[in-house]
Amino acid sequence: MGWTWVAMGNQQLLRRWKRTRVLGTAFLCCICFFLFTSPIPRSPNHHRFADLRNLLGVPNTLNVITNFPFLVVGVIGLVLALEGGVFNISSQAEVWAWVLFYAGVAGVAFGSTYYHLKPDNNRVLWDTLPMMVAYSSLFSSLVIERIGQWIGLCCMCALLLAVFICVFYERIYDDIRLCLMFQLILPLAIAVVAFMYRSNYTNSRYWFSSIGIYLLAKFEAVADRKLYRLNNYVISGHSLEHLCLALIPILLGIMLIYRELKFQRLANLKDRA
């Protein structure tokens, strides 16, 4: 019996080592990318979107109004996270993370609208900042759920500090490398943690559905002009990206409503039996 416990303990340590190695390798790659590459200024092409229509006096109309779903979903999610009776959240640390996530989603509506009314380098940071806050809090909520509350809270504080450092660095030095790494690595880290660490809750498939939608949204952004031509100039890829990204907090909200702690579900099943 003793040898069995030792073997199980060694297996757990090995799994933790493999997980730590994956995350450590990603962090090391980020450091190497920053140290051994030249500064990357934001290209003017970043602000040249396919759909430039001005309807009812609103510049870049569809790119502006497709931010409205972020406001609706963000405010509803924020209220439900604070209210505490609808979302199945088991700790105060999770409450803080989800509140910050939905606040970030609502902030995307204002920041992205402000940017798309007149896209330029001065306004783009207001589009980037709330999005990075939402990524940070979402990753932290996943860490709190699957690894530990204190680790998740420390992670959230560190990531929020990193967000402001990245944004101010780009603003001062006209170098997007830190923001680029943050926006590329953090969604990847969410996918890695969701895949490698078991959840204490049911309905974990919503995390993977959200990751798939995020990848689809990024494809739509890259294919902005091609998708615009493909649908006969009705809606551009960038506007579709906005609508697609707004589905993520909706899916995660559904997950929060219907998920259950696994040991509670087992207890309920035993009671029914």
N, C-alpha and C positions, 0 to 999 in steps of 0.2 A: 504493500500500500504506500509506504514511504517513497519507494522508487517511482511509483506512478505520479505522485505529487511533484517530485523533482523533475520528471520528464515533462509534465505539463507546464511547470514553471519555466523550464528552459525553452519550450516551444513559444510561450508568450514573450519571453525576452527576445527570442530570435525574430518574431514578428514585429515587435516594437523597434528593433534595430533596423530591420528592412524599411519600415515606414520612415524612421528618422533619416535613414540614408537617402531615400528618395527626396524628401523635403530639403535635406542639407545639400544635395547635389544641385537642386534647382536654385537654392540661395547662392551657392558658389558660382553658378553660371551667370546669375544676375550681376554679381560683383565683377566677374571677369568682363562681362559685356560693358559695364560702365567704365572700368579701368583701361581697357584696351581698344576702345573705339573712340572716334572723334565726336565732338558735339554735333547734334542733329537739330538744326533749326526747323521750326514748323514751316512747312511748305505752303506757299499761297494757294496751291492746288487743293489743299485741305478744305478751303472755304468755297470752292467752286462746285456747287451741287447742280444736279441735272435739272431740277424743277425750279425755275426762277419766276413762276407766274405771280402776278400781283392781282389778287382778287379782292374786291371791295376795299381797296386802299391798304391792304395788309401785305407787306413785302414777303416773298417766299411763303405764300399762304399755307400750302399743305404741310410744309416742314414746320410751320408754327403751330397750326391747330392740331396736328397729330400728337402734340405734347399734352393736350388736355386729359387724355386717359391717365397719364402719370399723376396728375393732381387728384382726380377722382379716386383712383385706387390707393394712392398714398395717404390721403386724408381718412378714408374708410379704414384702411389697415391700421393707421396710427390710433384711431379711436378704439378699435376693437382690441388692439394690443394693450392699451391703457385700461380699458374697461375690465378685461380679465375674465369675462364670463362666457365668451364665445370661442376664443382661441384656446387650445389645450396647451398651456405653457406651465411647466412644473417648477420653475425657479425664478427668483427675482432677476438673476443675471440674464436669463433668456428674455425676460420682459424688456430689459434695457436694450439688449441687442436688437430685438424685433422692432421696438419703438424707434430706434435710431435708423433701422433699415427703411421703415415706411416713411419716416421723416425725410430721409435722403431721396426716396422715390418722389415724394411731393416736391422736394427741392429741385429735382430734375426738370419738372414742368416749368418752373420759373426760370431756372438758369438756361435751359435749352431754348425756351421761347425768346428770352432776351438776346441770346446769341444769334438765333436764326433770323431775327428781325434785321440784323446788320452783321453778317458773319465777318469777323476779323480776329486778329491775334489778341486784341484787347478784351474781347468779349468771350473768347473760347474757353477761358479758364472758369468762367461762371457756368459753362456747360459741363466742364470736366469735374469740377469740385464736388457737387452733390452726387454725381455718379460714382466717384471714387469712395465717398462716404458710405454709399449704399453697398458697394462691393465689400468694404471693410467690415461693416456690421453684419452682413450676410455670412461672410466667412467666420466671423467671431461667434455668431449664433450656432453655426455648425460645430465649431470647436467646443463650445460650452455643452452642446447636446451630446457629443460623442467622445470627448476626451476629458474635459473637466471644467468646472465653473471658473476657478481662479485662473487657470491657463487661458481660458477664453476671454475673461475680462482683461487680463494683462495684454493679450493679443489685440483686443479691441483698442485699448489705450495706445499701444505701440503703433498700430496701423493708422489711427486717426492722426497721430503726430507725424507719421510718414506721409500721409496725404497732404498736409499743409507744407511740409518740407518739399515734396515733389512739385506742388503747384507754385510755391514761391521761387524755387530754383528755376523752373521754366520761365517764370515772369522776369526774373533778374538776368538770367544768362541766355535766354532764348535757346534753350536746349531741352528737347522733349524726351530725352532718354529715360529719366527717372519716371515720368508719367507713363511712358510707353511700357516700361517694364512692369509697373504697377498694374496697368490695365490688361496686360497679357498674362502675367504670372498669377495674379490673384484668382481670376476665374479658373485657371488650371489647377490652382491649389484647392479650390472648392471641389472640383471634380475628383482630385486625388483623395482628399479626406473623406468625401462621400463614398468613394469606392473602397477604401482601405480600412475604415473604421466602422464598426457596427453601431447602429442606432438603438437607443433605448425606446424608440417610438415605432409604431406601425406606419404604413403608407410612405415609406422612404422613397418609393419610385418617383414621387413628385420632384425630388432633387434631380434625378437623372432626366426627367422630362424637361425641367427648367434648363439644364445644361444643353440639351438638344435644341431648345428654342433659342438659347443664346447664340449657339453656333449658326443657326439659320439666320438670325438677325445680323450677325457679322458678315455672312455671305451677301445678304441684301444690301448692306452698306457698301461692300466692295463692288457689287454689280449695279450700282446706282443708275447709271445711264443705260445700261443694257436692259434692265428690267423696265425702265421708263419707256424705252422704244418698244419692248416686247408687248406691253399692255396698251399700246397705241396712245401713249402720253396721257394716261389717266392719272397714275400715281407713280412716283419715283421709288427707287430702291431705298433711299434714305427715309422717306416717309413710312414705307413698309417696315423698316427697321424700328422706328419709334413704336408702331403698333405691336410689333412682335415682342419687343422688350417689355411693353406694358403687360403682356400676358404672364410674365414671370412672377411678379408679385401677386397676381390673381391666383395662379396655380399654387404658390406657396401659402397663400391665405386659405385656400381650400384644404391644403394639407394640414394646416394648423387647426382647422375646424374639426376635421374628421379623424385625425390621428389619435392614438391612445398609447399610454405607457404599456409596454409589452407584458409586464408582470400583472398590471391591472386587467389586461385583456384575458390572461390565463385564469385569473381569479374569477372573472365574470363567466368564462366558459365553464369552470368547475361548478359555480353556483347554479348555472342553467342545467347542468347534467344532474 
